[in-house]
Amino acid sequence: MKPYLLSAGAGLIVGIAYSLMGVRSPAPPVIALIGLLGILLGEQIMPMAKSLMAHQSTTEPTIIDPKEPRP
């Protein structure tokens, strides 16, 4: 989490510097940044779904036959 906060802080400082100098930022338009956010979120869906499926399969109750002897 710390690298993300440092990155956001550095970007904020550079943005303020650009604003004070009257220079237009070379950053892509907001629509492109939203698309990148969508890509990042999409990348996380499959691992999250696999994790949830694995967790569900291990937490299903086991049916015990009362007639079978226990070890």
PDB file with one MODEL, atoms N, CA, C and O in Angstrom:
MODEL        1
ATOM      1  N   MET A   1       0.826  -1.190   0.000  1.00  0.00           N
ATOM      2  CA  MET A   1       0.000   0.000   0.000  1.00  0.00           C
ATOM      3  C   MET A   1       0.872   1.256   0.000  1.00  0.00           C
ATOM      4  O   MET A   1       0.516   2.266  -0.607  1.00  0.00           O
ATOM      5  N   LYS A   2       2.006   1.186   0.678  1.00  0.00           N
ATOM      6  CA  LYS A   2       2.879   2.347   0.777  1.00  0.00           C
ATOM      7  C   LYS A   2       3.370   2.830  -0.586  1.00  0.00           C
ATOM      8  O   LYS A   2       3.374   4.037  -0.828  1.00  0.00           O
ATOM      9  N   PRO A   3       3.794   1.917  -1.506  1.00  0.00           N
ATOM     10  CA  PRO A   3       4.230   2.402  -2.824  1.00  0.00           C
ATOM     11  C   PRO A   3       3.120   3.145  -3.576  1.00  0.00           C
ATOM     12  O   PRO A   3       3.395   4.099  -4.303  1.00  0.00           O
ATOM     13  N   TYR A   4       1.871   2.710  -3.403  1.00  0.00           N
ATOM     14  CA  TYR A   4       0.763   3.377  -4.082  1.00  0.00           C
ATOM     15  C   TYR A   4       0.568   4.792  -3.538  1.00  0.00           C
ATOM     16  O   TYR A   4       0.320   5.732  -4.292  1.00  0.00           O
ATOM     17  N   LEU A   5       0.682   4.923  -2.227  1.00  0.00           N
ATOM     18  CA  LEU A   5       0.537   6.255  -1.628  1.00  0.00           C
ATOM     19  C   LEU A   5       1.684   7.170  -2.047  1.00  0.00           C
ATOM     20  O   LEU A   5       1.467   8.349  -2.329  1.00  0.00           O
ATOM     21  N   LEU A   6       2.898   6.636  -2.090  1.00  0.00           N
ATOM     22  CA  LEU A   6       4.041   7.433  -2.539  1.00  0.00           C
ATOM     23  C   LEU A   6       3.871   7.855  -3.995  1.00  0.00           C
ATOM     24  O   LEU A   6       4.171   8.994  -4.352  1.00  0.00           O
ATOM     25  N   SER A   7       3.398   6.953  -4.820  1.00  0.00           N
ATOM     26  CA  SER A   7       3.172   7.256  -6.233  1.00  0.00           C
ATOM     27  C   SER A   7       2.111   8.340  -6.394  1.00  0.00           C
ATOM     28  O   SER A   7       2.287   9.276  -7.174  1.00  0.00           O
ATOM     29  N   ALA A   8       1.011   8.213  -5.656  1.00  0.00           N
ATOM     30  CA  ALA A   8      -0.050   9.214  -5.731  1.00  0.00           C
ATOM     31  C   ALA A   8       0.456  10.571  -5.231  1.00  0.00           C
ATOM     32  O   ALA A   8       0.135  11.609  -5.809  1.00  0.00           O
ATOM     33  N   GLY A   9       1.244  10.555  -4.159  1.00  0.00           N
ATOM     34  CA  GLY A   9       1.801  11.805  -3.633  1.00  0.00           C
ATOM     35  C   GLY A   9       2.746  12.473  -4.619  1.00  0.00           C
ATOM     36  O   GLY A   9       2.699  13.689  -4.804  1.00  0.00           O
ATOM     37  N   ALA A  10       3.601  11.681  -5.251  1.00  0.00           N
ATOM     38  CA  ALA A  10       4.529  12.228  -6.248  1.00  0.00           C
ATOM     39  C   ALA A  10       3.757  12.814  -7.427  1.00  0.00           C
ATOM     40  O   ALA A  10       4.092  13.888  -7.926  1.00  0.00           O
ATOM     41  N   GLY A  11       2.719  12.098  -7.867  1.00  0.00           N
ATOM     42  CA  GLY A  11       1.899  12.611  -8.966  1.00  0.00           C
ATOM     43  C   GLY A  11       1.212  13.908  -8.604  1.00  0.00           C
ATOM     44  O   GLY A  11       1.111  14.812  -9.434  1.00  0.00           O
ATOM     45  N   LEU A  12       0.740  14.009  -7.381  1.00  0.00           N
ATOM     46  CA  LEU A  12       0.088  15.227  -6.912  1.00  0.00           C
ATOM     47  C   LEU A  12       1.070  16.400  -6.901  1.00  0.00           C
ATOM     48  O   LEU A  12       0.729  17.503  -7.328  1.00  0.00           O
ATOM     49  N   ILE A  13       2.268  16.162  -6.421  1.00  0.00           N
ATOM     50  CA  ILE A  13       3.289  17.220  -6.382  1.00  0.00           C
ATOM     51  C   ILE A  13       3.645  17.675  -7.798  1.00  0.00           C
ATOM     52  O   ILE A  13       3.753  18.873  -8.060  1.00  0.00           O
ATOM     53  N   VAL A  14       3.824  16.724  -8.700  1.00  0.00           N
ATOM     54  CA  VAL A  14       4.157  17.078 -10.088  1.00  0.00           C
ATOM     55  C   VAL A  14       2.995  17.836 -10.730  1.00  0.00           C
ATOM     56  O   VAL A  14       3.212  18.793 -11.474  1.00  0.00           O
ATOM     57  N   GLY A  15       1.759  17.410 -10.445  1.00  0.00           N
ATOM     58  CA  GLY A  15       0.596  18.113 -10.985  1.00  0.00           C
ATOM     59  C   GLY A  15       0.522  19.553 -10.508  1.00  0.00           C
ATOM     60  O   GLY A  15       0.206  20.455 -11.284  1.00  0.00           O
ATOM     61  N   ILE A  16       0.811  19.768  -9.239  1.00  0.00           N
ATOM     62  CA  ILE A  16       0.827  21.136  -8.703  1.00  0.00           C
ATOM     63  C   ILE A  16       1.925  21.961  -9.365  1.00  0.00           C
ATOM     64  O   ILE A  16       1.716  23.125  -9.707  1.00  0.00           O
ATOM     65  N   ALA A  17       3.108  21.344  -9.544  1.00  0.00           N
ATOM     66  CA  ALA A  17       4.212  22.049 -10.203  1.00  0.00           C
ATOM     67  C   ALA A  17       3.829  22.425 -11.634  1.00  0.00           C
ATOM     68  O   ALA A  17       4.097  23.548 -12.061  1.00  0.00           O
ATOM     69  N   TYR A  18       3.213  21.520 -12.377  1.00  0.00           N
ATOM     70  CA  TYR A  18       2.770  21.821 -13.745  1.00  0.00           C
ATOM     71  C   TYR A  18       1.777  22.973 -13.744  1.00  0.00           C
ATOM     72  O   TYR A  18       1.838  23.857 -14.599  1.00  0.00           O
ATOM     73  N   SER A  19       0.858  22.957 -12.776  1.00  0.00           N
ATOM     74  CA  SER A  19      -0.150  24.008 -12.692  1.00  0.00           C
ATOM     75  C   SER A  19       0.501  25.367 -12.411  1.00  0.00           C
ATOM     76  O   SER A  19       0.130  26.372 -13.018  1.00  0.00           O
ATOM     77  N   LEU A  20       1.465  25.393 -11.497  1.00  0.00           N
ATOM     78  CA  LEU A  20       2.143  26.655 -11.164  1.00  0.00           C
ATOM     79  C   LEU A  20       2.949  27.193 -12.337  1.00  0.00           C
ATOM     80  O   LEU A  20       3.068  28.406 -12.507  1.00  0.00           O
ATOM     81  N   MET A  21       3.502  26.294 -13.147  1.00  0.00           N
ATOM     82  CA  MET A  21       4.300  26.717 -14.313  1.00  0.00           C
ATOM     83  C   MET A  21       3.420  26.998 -15.531  1.00  0.00           C
ATOM     84  O   MET A  21       3.899  27.518 -16.539  1.00  0.00           O
ATOM     85  N   GLY A  22       2.143  26.655 -15.437  1.00  0.00           N
ATOM     86  CA  GLY A  22       1.240  26.887 -16.557  1.00  0.00           C
ATOM     87  C   GLY A  22       1.454  25.907 -17.703  1.00  0.00           C
ATOM     88  O   GLY A  22       1.136  26.210 -18.853  1.00  0.00           O
ATOM     89  N   VAL A  23       1.988  24.743 -17.389  1.00  0.00           N
ATOM     90  CA  VAL A  23       2.262  23.720 -18.405  1.00  0.00           C
ATOM     91  C   VAL A  23       1.126  22.705 -18.376  1.00  0.00           C
ATOM     92  O   VAL A  23       0.645  22.319 -17.311  1.00  0.00           O
ATOM     93  N   ARG A  24       0.706  22.281 -19.561  1.00  0.00           N
ATOM     94  CA  ARG A  24      -0.344  21.250 -19.639  1.00  0.00           C
ATOM     95  C   ARG A  24       0.283  19.892 -19.367  1.00  0.00           C
ATOM     96  O   ARG A  24       1.351  19.580 -19.894  1.00  0.00           O
ATOM     97  N   SER A  25      -0.370  19.093 -18.555  1.00  0.00           N
ATOM     98  CA  SER A  25       0.123  17.774 -18.182  1.00  0.00           C
ATOM     99  C   SER A  25       0.128  16.831 -19.384  1.00  0.00           C
ATOM    100  O   SER A  25      -0.802  16.844 -20.190  1.00  0.00           O
ATOM    101  N   PRO A  26       1.175  16.014 -19.503  1.00  0.00           N
ATOM    102  CA  PRO A  26       1.212  15.046 -20.606  1.00  0.00           C
ATOM    103  C   PRO A  26       0.410  13.779 -20.305  1.00  0.00           C
ATOM    104  O   PRO A  26       0.482  12.807 -21.057  1.00  0.00           O
ATOM    105  N   ALA A  27      -0.347  13.784 -19.217  1.00  0.00           N
ATOM    106  CA  ALA A  27      -1.139  12.608 -18.839  1.00  0.00           C
ATOM    107  C   ALA A  27      -2.243  12.370 -19.867  1.00  0.00           C
ATOM    108  O   ALA A  27      -2.721  13.310 -20.502  1.00  0.00           O
ATOM    109  N   PRO A  28      -2.644  11.109 -20.028  1.00  0.00           N
ATOM    110  CA  PRO A  28      -3.724  10.810 -20.968  1.00  0.00           C
ATOM    111  C   PRO A  28      -5.050  11.379 -20.474  1.00  0.00           C
ATOM    112  O   PRO A  28      -5.189  11.695 -19.292  1.00  0.00           O
ATOM    113  N   PRO A  29      -6.025  11.511 -21.373  1.00  0.00           N
ATOM    114  CA  PRO A  29      -7.333  12.026 -20.956  1.00  0.00           C
ATOM    115  C   PRO A  29      -7.983  11.127 -19.905  1.00  0.00           C
ATOM    116  O   PRO A  29      -7.628   9.957 -19.759  1.00  0.00           O
ATOM    117  N   VAL A  30      -8.923  11.688 -19.191  1.00  0.00           N
ATOM    118  CA  VAL A  30      -9.593  10.966 -18.102  1.00  0.00           C
ATOM    119  C   VAL A  30     -10.236   9.682 -18.618  1.00  0.00           C
ATOM    120  O   VAL A  30     -10.208   8.667 -17.922  1.00  0.00           O
ATOM    121  N   ILE A  31     -10.811   9.700 -19.815  1.00  0.00           N
ATOM    122  CA  ILE A  31     -11.472   8.511 -20.351  1.00  0.00           C
ATOM    123  C   ILE A  31     -10.480   7.352 -20.484  1.00  0.00           C
ATOM    124  O   ILE A  31     -10.843   6.198 -20.255  1.00  0.00           O
ATOM    125  N   ALA A  32      -9.237   7.652 -20.851  1.00  0.00           N
ATOM    126  CA  ALA A  32      -8.216   6.599 -20.960  1.00  0.00           C
ATOM    127  C   ALA A  32      -7.853   6.059 -19.580  1.00  0.00           C
ATOM    128  O   ALA A  32      -7.638   4.858 -19.418  1.00  0.00           O
ATOM    129  N   LEU A  33      -7.787   6.929 -18.604  1.00  0.00           N
ATOM    130  CA  LEU A  33      -7.468   6.490 -17.240  1.00  0.00           C
ATOM    131  C   LEU A  33      -8.586   5.615 -16.670  1.00  0.00           C
ATOM    132  O   LEU A  33      -8.320   4.658 -15.942  1.00  0.00           O
ATOM    133  N   ILE A  34      -9.819   5.940 -16.997  1.00  0.00           N
ATOM    134  CA  ILE A  34     -10.941   5.115 -16.550  1.00  0.00           C
ATOM    135  C   ILE A  34     -10.870   3.742 -17.221  1.00  0.00           C
ATOM    136  O   ILE A  34     -11.168   2.727 -16.592  1.00  0.00           O
ATOM    137  N   GLY A  35     -10.477   3.711 -18.491  1.00  0.00           N
ATOM    138  CA  GLY A  35     -10.294   2.435 -19.182  1.00  0.00           C
ATOM    139  C   GLY A  35      -9.214   1.594 -18.534  1.00  0.00           C
ATOM    140  O   GLY A  35      -9.372   0.383 -18.384  1.00  0.00           O
ATOM    141  N   LEU A  36      -8.114   2.229 -18.148  1.00  0.00           N
ATOM    142  CA  LEU A  36      -7.046   1.510 -17.452  1.00  0.00           C
ATOM    143  C   LEU A  36      -7.528   0.971 -16.114  1.00  0.00           C
ATOM    144  O   LEU A  36      -7.171  -0.141 -15.724  1.00  0.00           O
ATOM    145  N   LEU A  37      -8.324   1.741 -15.421  1.00  0.00           N
ATOM    146  CA  LEU A  37      -8.891   1.271 -14.153  1.00  0.00           C
ATOM    147  C   LEU A  37      -9.753   0.029 -14.389  1.00  0.00           C
ATOM    148  O   LEU A  37      -9.707  -0.924 -13.611  1.00  0.00           O
ATOM    149  N   GLY A  38     -10.530   0.049 -15.458  1.00  0.00           N
ATOM    150  CA  GLY A  38     -11.345  -1.105 -15.801  1.00  0.00           C
ATOM    151  C   GLY A  38     -10.498  -2.334 -16.084  1.00  0.00           C
ATOM    152  O   GLY A  38     -10.850  -3.443 -15.683  1.00  0.00           O
ATOM    153  N   ILE A  39      -9.381  -2.137 -16.775  1.00  0.00           N
ATOM    154  CA  ILE A  39      -8.470  -3.250 -17.060  1.00  0.00           C
ATOM    155  C   ILE A  39      -7.916  -3.818 -15.760  1.00  0.00           C
ATOM    156  O   ILE A  39      -7.880  -5.036 -15.581  1.00  0.00           O
ATOM    157  N   LEU A  40      -7.488  -2.954 -14.859  1.00  0.00           N
ATOM    158  CA  LEU A  40      -6.940  -3.416 -13.580  1.00  0.00           C
ATOM    159  C   LEU A  40      -7.981  -4.184 -12.762  1.00  0.00           C
ATOM    160  O   LEU A  40      -7.675  -5.215 -12.163  1.00  0.00           O
ATOM    161  N   LEU A  41      -9.204  -3.673 -12.746  1.00  0.00           N
ATOM    162  CA  LEU A  41     -10.262  -4.367 -12.013  1.00  0.00           C
ATOM    163  C   LEU A  41     -10.590  -5.705 -12.675  1.00  0.00           C
ATOM    164  O   LEU A  41     -10.829  -6.701 -11.991  1.00  0.00           O
ATOM    165  N   GLY A  42     -10.601  -5.722 -14.004  1.00  0.00           N
ATOM    166  CA  GLY A  42     -10.875  -6.952 -14.726  1.00  0.00           C
ATOM    167  C   GLY A  42      -9.836  -8.022 -14.475  1.00  0.00           C
ATOM    168  O   GLY A  42     -10.163  -9.207 -14.417  1.00  0.00           O
ATOM    169  N   GLU A  43      -8.581  -7.616 -14.324  1.00  0.00           N
ATOM    170  CA  GLU A  43      -7.512  -8.569 -14.037  1.00  0.00           C
ATOM    171  C   GLU A  43      -7.713  -9.243 -12.684  1.00  0.00           C
ATOM    172  O   GLU A  43      -7.268 -10.373 -12.481  1.00  0.00           O
ATOM    173  N   GLN A  44      -8.373  -8.563 -11.768  1.00  0.00           N
ATOM    174  CA  GLN A  44      -8.546  -9.092 -10.417  1.00  0.00           C
ATOM    175  C   GLN A  44      -9.762  -9.995 -10.277  1.00  0.00           C
ATOM    176  O   GLN A  44      -9.880 -10.721  -9.290  1.00  0.00           O
ATOM    177  N   ILE A  45     -10.664  -9.962 -11.244  1.00  0.00           N
ATOM    178  CA  ILE A  45     -11.908 -10.726 -11.126  1.00  0.00           C
ATOM    179  C   ILE A  45     -11.654 -12.232 -11.125  1.00  0.00           C
ATOM    180  O   ILE A  45     -12.179 -12.941 -10.266  1.00  0.00           O
ATOM    181  N   MET A  46     -10.860 -12.733 -12.068  1.00  0.00           N
ATOM    182  CA  MET A  46     -10.640 -14.176 -12.160  1.00  0.00           C
ATOM    183  C   MET A  46      -9.923 -14.736 -10.932  1.00  0.00           C
ATOM    184  O   MET A  46     -10.392 -15.730 -10.377  1.00  0.00           O
ATOM    185  N   PRO A  47      -8.809 -14.149 -10.478  1.00  0.00           N
ATOM    186  CA  PRO A  47      -8.182 -14.680  -9.262  1.00  0.00           C
ATOM    187  C   PRO A  47      -9.122 -14.635  -8.059  1.00  0.00           C
ATOM    188  O   PRO A  47      -9.117 -15.547  -7.232  1.00  0.00           O
ATOM    189  N   MET A  48      -9.924 -13.582  -7.957  1.00  0.00           N
ATOM    190  CA  MET A  48     -10.850 -13.470  -6.842  1.00  0.00           C
ATOM    191  C   MET A  48     -11.922 -14.555  -6.940  1.00  0.00           C
ATOM    192  O   MET A  48     -12.271 -15.175  -5.935  1.00  0.00           O
ATOM    193  N   ALA A  49     -12.442 -14.784  -8.139  1.00  0.00           N
ATOM    194  CA  ALA A  49     -13.468 -15.814  -8.329  1.00  0.00           C
ATOM    195  C   ALA A  49     -12.900 -17.199  -8.021  1.00  0.00           C
ATOM    196  O   ALA A  49     -13.563 -18.015  -7.380  1.00  0.00           O
ATOM    197  N   LYS A  50     -11.670 -17.467  -8.480  1.00  0.00           N
ATOM    198  CA  LYS A  50     -11.035 -18.759  -8.197  1.00  0.00           C
ATOM    199  C   LYS A  50     -10.846 -18.951  -6.697  1.00  0.00           C
ATOM    200  O   LYS A  50     -11.062 -20.043  -6.171  1.00  0.00           O
ATOM    201  N   SER A  51     -10.445 -17.896  -6.020  1.00  0.00           N
ATOM    202  CA  SER A  51     -10.243 -17.962  -4.578  1.00  0.00           C
ATOM    203  C   SER A  51     -11.559 -18.242  -3.859  1.00  0.00           C
ATOM    204  O   SER A  51     -11.606 -19.055  -2.935  1.00  0.00           O
ATOM    205  N   LEU A  52     -12.620 -17.571  -4.282  1.00  0.00           N
ATOM    206  CA  LEU A  52     -13.923 -17.796  -3.664  1.00  0.00           C
ATOM    207  C   LEU A  52     -14.411 -19.213  -3.927  1.00  0.00           C
ATOM    208  O   LEU A  52     -14.959 -19.856  -3.032  1.00  0.00           O
ATOM    209  N   MET A  53     -14.217 -19.704  -5.146  1.00  0.00           N
ATOM    210  CA  MET A  53     -14.653 -21.061  -5.477  1.00  0.00           C
ATOM    211  C   MET A  53     -13.871 -22.090  -4.659  1.00  0.00           C
ATOM    212  O   MET A  53     -14.453 -23.058  -4.169  1.00  0.00           O
ATOM    213  N   ALA A  54     -12.566 -21.893  -4.508  1.00  0.00           N
ATOM    214  CA  ALA A  54     -11.744 -22.820  -3.728  1.00  0.00           C
ATOM    215  C   ALA A  54     -12.169 -22.791  -2.262  1.00  0.00           C
ATOM    216  O   ALA A  54     -12.218 -23.829  -1.602  1.00  0.00           O
ATOM    217  N   HIS A  55     -12.471 -21.613  -1.764  1.00  0.00           N
ATOM    218  CA  HIS A  55     -12.895 -21.480  -0.368  1.00  0.00           C
ATOM    219  C   HIS A  55     -14.233 -22.168  -0.154  1.00  0.00           C
ATOM    220  O   HIS A  55     -14.431 -22.827   0.867  1.00  0.00           O
ATOM    221  N   GLN A  56     -15.156 -22.025  -1.101  1.00  0.00           N
ATOM    222  CA  GLN A  56     -16.468 -22.657  -0.967  1.00  0.00           C
ATOM    223  C   GLN A  56     -16.365 -24.171  -1.011  1.00  0.00           C
ATOM    224  O   GLN A  56     -17.068 -24.865  -0.277  1.00  0.00           O
ATOM    225  N   SER A  57     -15.487 -24.690  -1.873  1.00  0.00           N
ATOM    226  CA  SER A  57     -15.402 -26.142  -1.999  1.00  0.00           C
ATOM    227  C   SER A  57     -14.794 -26.785  -0.751  1.00  0.00           C
ATOM    228  O   SER A  57     -15.067 -27.950  -0.464  1.00  0.00           O
ATOM    229  N   THR A  58     -13.984 -26.050  -0.016  1.00  0.00           N
ATOM    230  CA  THR A  58     -13.386 -26.620   1.193  1.00  0.00           C
ATOM    231  C   THR A  58     -14.264 -26.434   2.423  1.00  0.00           C
ATOM    232  O   THR A  58     -14.036 -27.075   3.449  1.00  0.00           O
ATOM    233  N   THR A  59     -15.261 -25.568   2.333  1.00  0.00           N
ATOM    234  CA  THR A  59     -16.107 -25.318   3.499  1.00  0.00           C
ATOM    235  C   THR A  59     -17.463 -26.002   3.402  1.00  0.00           C
ATOM    236  O   THR A  59     -18.314 -25.806   4.269  1.00  0.00           O
ATOM    237  N   GLU A  60     -17.677 -26.804   2.357  1.00  0.00           N
ATOM    238  CA  GLU A  60     -18.948 -27.513   2.243  1.00  0.00           C
ATOM    239  C   GLU A  60     -19.032 -28.579   3.326  1.00  0.00           C
ATOM    240  O   GLU A  60     -18.040 -29.245   3.621  1.00  0.00           O
ATOM    241  N   PRO A  61     -20.201 -28.744   3.915  1.00  0.00           N
ATOM    242  CA  PRO A  61     -20.332 -29.741   4.981  1.00  0.00           C
ATOM    243  C   PRO A  61     -20.169 -31.161   4.431  1.00  0.00           C
ATOM    244  O   PRO A  61     -20.579 -31.457   3.308  1.00  0.00           O
ATOM    245  N   THR A  62     -19.584 -32.002   5.216  1.00  0.00           N
ATOM    246  CA  THR A  62     -19.396 -33.400   4.850  1.00  0.00           C
ATOM    247  C   THR A  62     -20.524 -34.210   5.471  1.00  0.00           C
ATOM    248  O   THR A  62     -20.829 -34.079   6.657  1.00  0.00           O
ATOM    249  N   ILE A  63     -21.136 -35.048   4.645  1.00  0.00           N
ATOM    250  CA  ILE A  63     -22.218 -35.890   5.148  1.00  0.00           C
ATOM    251  C   ILE A  63     -21.596 -37.139   5.749  1.00  0.00           C
ATOM    252  O   ILE A  63     -20.858 -37.862   5.080  1.00  0.00           O
ATOM    253  N   ILE A  64     -21.896 -37.382   7.000  1.00  0.00           N
ATOM    254  CA  ILE A  64     -21.346 -38.543   7.709  1.00  0.00           C
ATOM    255  C   ILE A  64     -22.451 -39.572   7.854  1.00  0.00           C
ATOM    256  O   ILE A  64     -23.543 -39.284   8.344  1.00  0.00           O
ATOM    257  N   ASP A  65     -22.140 -40.764   7.417  1.00  0.00           N
ATOM    258  CA  ASP A  65     -23.094 -41.873   7.547  1.00  0.00           C
ATOM    259  C   ASP A  65     -22.993 -42.417   8.976  1.00  0.00           C
ATOM    260  O   ASP A  65     -21.932 -42.904   9.369  1.00  0.00           O
ATOM    261  N   PRO A  66     -24.061 -42.346   9.748  1.00  0.00           N
ATOM    262  CA  PRO A  66     -23.998 -42.785  11.151  1.00  0.00           C
ATOM    263  C   PRO A  66     -23.783 -44.295  11.273  1.00  0.00           C
ATOM    264  O   PRO A  66     -23.410 -44.775  12.343  1.00  0.00           O
ATOM    265  N   LYS A  67     -24.012 -45.050  10.196  1.00  0.00           N
ATOM    266  CA  LYS A  67     -23.843 -46.503  10.255  1.00  0.00           C
ATOM    267  C   LYS A  67     -22.393 -46.923  10.077  1.00  0.00           C
ATOM    268  O   LYS A  67     -22.015 -48.034  10.451  1.00  0.00           O
ATOM    269  N   GLU A  68     -21.569 -46.030   9.501  1.00  0.00           N
ATOM    270  CA  GLU A  68     -20.153 -46.385   9.288  1.00  0.00           C
ATOM    271  C   GLU A  68     -19.366 -46.196  10.588  1.00  0.00           C
ATOM    272  O   GLU A  68     -19.587 -45.231  11.320  1.00  0.00           O
ATOM    273  N   PRO A  69     -18.462 -47.108  10.863  1.00  0.00           N
ATOM    274  CA  PRO A  69     -17.630 -46.934  12.071  1.00  0.00           C
ATOM    275  C   PRO A  69     -16.640 -45.782  11.882  1.00  0.00           C
ATOM    276  O   PRO A  69     -16.120 -45.556  10.789  1.00  0.00           O
ATOM    277  N   ARG A  70     -16.403 -45.080  12.955  1.00  0.00           N
ATOM    278  CA  ARG A  70     -15.450 -43.960  12.897  1.00  0.00           C
ATOM    279  C   ARG A  70     -14.040 -44.483  13.148  1.00  0.00           C
ATOM    280  O   ARG A  70     -13.844 -45.433  13.906  1.00  0.00           O
ATOM    281  N   PRO A  71     -13.055 -43.849  12.499  1.00  0.00           N
ATOM    282  CA  PRO A  71     -11.667 -44.300  12.693  1.00  0.00           C
ATOM    283  C   PRO A  71     -11.115 -43.986  14.061  1.00  0.00           C
ATOM    284  O   PRO A  71      -9.964 -44.311  14.352  1.00  0.00           O
TER     285      PRO A  71
ENDMDL
END
